[in-house]
Amino acid sequence: MADKKTILIVDDDHELIDGLRALLERQGFHIIQASDGHQGKQMIYHHKPDLVILDMMMPRMGGYPVLEHFRDKGGAPPIIMITANEGSRHKAYAEYLGVVDYIRKPFPMERLLDAVNRAFNPPSEEEKTV
């Protein structure tokens, strides 16, 4: 049996983290968490998660400095950004920094689960052209 994939959730909303943890653990993922970008950055280095779900706005350090830090680093995990921000400039900047998906809150849990599954099973080049 393959090892469980580890997902790091970086968000200061504990209710959201609890909901995501329950959903993702039912899908067989191992979940770790951080409450701000500074702690999340350290956990990426120490725990080497397979995927990061990162909130844009948090106290101490938000999501953008984390994305900026890991943008050009080899071996950085794929990152899904979640945010309550409606601005299209924010989405464009997050995509420029390499997020695999950008999801606006509130979102259906199925939307996040779909993004997680796509992050772990990206389409092949052939599938992208169809």
Secondary structure, 3 states (H helix, E strand, C coil): CCCCCEEEEECCCHHHHHHHHHHHHHCCCEEEEECCHHHHHHHHHHHCCCEEEEECCCCCCCHHHHHHHHCCCCCCCCEEEEECCCCHHHHHHHHHCCCCEEEECCCCHHHHHHHHHHHHCCCCHHHHHC
